[in-house]
C-alpha cells in the first residue's frame, strides 16, 4: 500500500511541474546572449553569497579586507549587468 501512495505522490509532483512549465509557454525562449547574461549574473550572485559567508567567519584583518574588496568588485559587476 505504501508503494501506491508513493507513486501517486510522484505522479502529482510531475503534474505540478508540467503545469508550471506550461505557464511559462507565453514567454519567448531566451537567446544565447540572454542565457550567457543570466548565467554570468547567477555566477556573480553565488560568488557574492560565498564571500558574505566567508566574511562572517573571517578573523584575519587582511583576509577580511581582501573579502571586502572582492565584494565591492562583485557589486560593481552586478550593477553593470543590471543596466
C-alpha positions in Angstrom: 0.0 0.0 0.0 2.9 2.4 0.7 4.1 2.0 -2.9 0.7 3.1 -4.2 0.7 6.3 -2.1 4.3 6.9 -3.2 3.6 6.6 -6.9 0.5 8.9 -6.5 2.7 11.5 -4.8 5.3 11.3 -7.6 2.6 11.5 -10.2 1.1 14.6 -8.5 4.6 16.2 -8.4 5.1 15.5 -12.1 1.8 17.1 -12.9 2.7 20.2 -10.9 6.0 20.5 -12.8 4.1 20.2 -16.1 1.6 22.9 -15.0 4.5 25.3 -14.0 6.3 24.7 -17.3 3.2 25.3 -19.4 2.6 28.5 -17.5 5.9 29.9 -19.0 4.9 28.9 -22.5 3.8 32.5 -23.2 7.4 33.8 -22.7 9.6 33.6 -25.7 12.7 31.4 -25.4 15.9 33.1 -24.4 18.6 33.9 -26.9 22.2 32.7 -26.5 23.2 36.2 -25.4 20.4 36.3 -22.8 21.3 32.9 -21.5 25.0 33.9 -21.1 24.0 37.2 -19.4 21.7 35.3 -17.0 24.4 32.7 -16.3 27.0 35.4 -15.6 24.6 37.2 -13.3 23.8 33.9 -11.4 27.5 33.2 -11.1 28.3 36.6 -9.6 25.4 36.2 -7.2 26.7 32.9 -6.0 30.2 34.3 -5.6 28.8 37.2 -3.6 26.9 34.9 -1.3 30.0 32.8 -0.7 32.1 35.9 0.1 29.5 37.1 2.5 29.6 33.8 4.3 33.4 33.8 4.5 33.2 37.4 5.9 31.2 36.1 8.8 33.9 33.7 9.9 37.0 35.7 8.9 39.2 36.5 11.8 42.3 37.8 10.0 42.1 41.5 9.2 44.0 41.3 5.9 41.8 38.4 4.7 38.7 40.4 5.7 39.9 43.4 3.8 40.5 41.2 0.7 37.0 39.8 1.0 35.6 43.4 1.3 37.4 44.3 -2.0 36.1 41.2 -3.7 32.6 42.0 -2.5 32.9 45.6 -3.8 34.1 44.2 -7.2 31.2 41.8 -7.4 28.7 44.5 -6.6 30.2 46.7 -9.4 29.9 43.8 -11.9 26.4 43.0 -10.8 25.5 46.7 -11.2 26.9 46.7 -14.8 24.9 43.7 -15.7 21.7 45.2 -14.4 21.9 48.2 -16.7 
